[in-house]
Amino acid sequence: MEAKKTKKWKKSYTYVLVANAIYILIFFLIMQLYS
């Protein structure tokens, strides 16, 4: 049960990292357009 919980947490943490990377990429592109 603990292993399952850890695996689920790692998966959700990966989704957070991916979403954060996409957000930074979009922000960078917007800054390039307005610079």
C-alpha positions in Angstrom: 0.0 0.0 0.0 2.8 2.4 0.8 4.6 1.6 -2.4 1.4 2.3 -4.4 1.0 5.7 -2.6 4.6 6.7 -3.3 4.2 5.7 -7.0 1.0 7.7 -7.3 2.7 10.7 -5.7 5.7 10.4 -8.0 3.3 10.3 -11.0 1.4 13.4 -9.9 4.7 15.2 -9.2 5.9 14.4 -12.7 2.7 16.0 -14.1 3.4 19.1 -12.0 6.9 19.3 -13.4 5.7 18.9 -17.0 2.9 21.6 -16.5 5.5 23.9 -14.9 7.9 23.4 -17.8 5.1 24.2 -20.3 4.1 27.3 -18.4 7.8 28.5 -18.4 8.1 27.8 -22.1 4.9 29.8 -22.9 6.0 32.6 -20.7 9.4 32.7 -22.5 7.7 32.7 -25.9 5.5 35.6 -24.9 8.5 37.6 -23.6 10.2 37.0 -26.9 7.2 38.3 -28.8 7.0 41.5 -26.8 10.7 42.2 -26.6 
